[in-house]
C-alpha cells in the first residue's frame, strides 16, 4: 500500500480534484470530511480546505472501517 499512498498524496497536493482520487464530500455524521480513493479497497478520510491550501489526512482504511 505504500507506493499507492505516496502516489495519491502527490496527486492530492498537485490537483485535489483529479478524477482518479474520486474526491467527494461525506454526509451524515461525517459531513465535515471528504473521502478520496487510494485504490478499489482503501479510502482516505480527509479535511479539505482549498481556500487555505490545507489538506489534513484523518484516517485510512477500507470502506467499512472508516465509514
Secondary structure as UniProt FT lines:
FT   HELIX           2..14
FT   TURN            16..17
FT   HELIX           19..21
FT   STRAND          24..25
FT   HELIX           28..30
FT   TURN            31..32
FT   STRAND          34..37
FT   STRAND          42..49
FT   HELIX           50..52
FT   STRAND          54..62
FT   HELIX           63..66
//
